[in-house]
Amino acid sequence: MTDYDFIVVGAGSAGCALAEGLSANGRHSVLLVEGGGANRHPFISMPRGFIKIFGRQEYFRSFPVRPQLDRPAEIWRYGRGLGGSSAVNGTWYLRGMPADYDAWAAMGNPGWGWSEMLRVFQAMECYREAGADSSRGKDGPLTITPNPYRSPVLDAVLKAGGEMGWPVMDDVNTPNTEAIGYTQSTVDRQGRRASSYMAFIAKNRGRANLTVMQDAEVLAVTFEGRRATGVRVSRRGEEFTCRARREVVISAGVFGSPKLLQVSGVGPAALLQKLGIPVVHTSKAVGQNLCDHAMLTMNFRLHGHPGLNREFGTWRVYLHAMRYFAGLKGLMAFTGPPVTALVSSDGNTRWPDIQMGIGPFTMNSSKARKADPGRGLIEDLPGIMFNCFHLRPRSRGSVDITSPDAAVAPEVDARWWSDDTDRQMAIRIVRLVRQLASQASLKAYIGEETVPGPSIQSDDEIAQELKWMLSPGLHGTGTCTMGPDPATSVVDARLRVHGLGGLRVADCSIMPSPVSANTNGPAMAVGRRAAELILEDARP
C-alpha cells in the first residue's frame, strides 16, 4: 500500500506522538516514515548507555555549525531512528511554564495557551509519585519517574537552594514557581528508557491503520500545484512515492523540517534559485528564527564524598553495566543531573529564566582537553557540576541547505550572543552558581572551582572563558515558526504551511519562542496537540 490518509515524516519525539494520535480512532490510515532504524541496541534502553554510542551515524544525525565566538566549526548531533532524540538523550523531563504557552497564544496563535497545553500534558503523562502536583497526569502512556540517585551531597545542594530562597519542591514540574528538587526523567519503573516510540508507537504497531516504515529517507514532498500530495522516498536502494490522500505532516526536527521544506521548493526564493530548486512557494521564514538553550557548565572539586567520576571514568562502569542488565537497576538506570533548579534572574518567580542541573559528576572542559589531548573525558578527582541554561535567549540563528540533495545536511548558523543580553545573562549565571556553591550547607563538600576557575572574576574574563564553557543544549526551536503573518512565520496556529494545502509541520521547529524546559516533553505535547487539530479539521 502506497496511499495513506496521512503521512508523518519523522518518528522522533513529536512524530511518534502525532502518528499515535492520528491513528487512535481507527478511521484514518497513517504512514509514519523514519530515515533511521529500529534503535534496538541495548545501550539505548539503558538510560545512561547512550553515551557509549554517542555520535554513531546509525543513531545520530550530524549537522555542521558555522564557527562562532572564536570557536572552530562544530558538529551538532540529534537522534536518528525510531524515537529520534528521545531514544538517545539525557531523559530530562520538564513541561515548561504556563507563561511559555500563553506567550505563544499572545503572539496570535489561539489554541496554544496553557489551558490547552496543560490538558495535553495531563493526557500524555503517567506520573504517580508522592508529592506530585495536582496538575500532573497519572494515566497517560509516557512514564515519568524521579531520578533515583540520592546522596548526602545532593541533600546539601537542596538545602543550599533553600538558603538562596528557592522553594525546595517534591515536584519540579509544579507550574508558576521557582523550584529546586530531584530531576524527573522519561524512564519507566523497570529502569528502561521511555522514548517517544516506546510510549506511543511500540504497543500500537498492531493497529491495522498504522504503518511504520523505518530505514526510509524522505527525499522531498511532492506537489500538484500548491497542494502537497505525498513524499518521495528512498529505501534500501529503491526510490518510490507514497501518496497522501489528506495531508503530509513534517516532523523531522528543528534542522530536518526546514531542510525538507527547502529541498522541496518551499523557502527563501533566492536560496532555492541559487541551488537550482524549482520554487513551489516562497517563504522567507523557513529556516529562520533558530533558538537554542546554550549550555554553560561549571565544575568544582568535591570533598567529603566520592562522587561518581570513579564509577563512570574507570573499569567500574562495566561493572555497573553488568549490574544493570542483570536487574535493570543501579547507576546505569538513570542519566542526567540528579537535581534540577528553575530560578529567576529578574524577580519574576512565576516564569523562571534559568535552569540548572546539578550532580556529583564532572567532565574535563573542552579547553583542558585541547591543551592536553591525552586527557580523558571524565575528570580523575571527585567533582560536582552545574549545567546551566538561559531559558529565554534573544539571539536567533538560521538553518539553510547548501545542496538540492536531501542527503546533504544543512548548514547551521547558531549566532550565540548575537544579542548582547545573552552574553550578559551568561555572566550573571556564573555569578549565581558561585553564590549557590558558597552557601553554608555546601561548605563541607565544595572545594576549589575548577571551571572556569577562581582567578576568572571580571565580566570580561568570564565572557572570554565562557566561549570555551558553552556547548549546545540541543533544545533547538523556531525554524518553521508558528504565527499569523506569512511574512514572518511558516505555519499558522493550526500548523498549516502558509500558502499551501495538504501540508503541515509539527515539532519543535514551530515553537515561536523557546520553552522554559528541555524540549523533549514539549515536543511530544506539540505532536499530541497537532493530532487534535488535524483530526478536528478532518471532520466532515
PyMOL commands that set and color helices and strands:
alter all, ss='L'
color gray80, all
select helices_A, chain A and resi 13-23+42-45+47-53+84-87+98-106+114-124+152-163+196-204+253-263+269-274+309-313+316-327+331-333+366-371+420-437+440-442+459-469+508-510+520-538
alter helices_A, ss='H'
color red, helices_A
select strands_A, chain A and resi 3-9+30-33+60-65+74-79+125-126+142-143+145-146+179-182+184-185+210-213+217-224+227-235+238-250+266-267+281-282+295-302+339-343+354-359+383-390+398-400+411-413+446-451+470-471+503-505
alter strands_A, ss='S'
color yellow, strands_A
deselect
rebuild
show_as cartoon
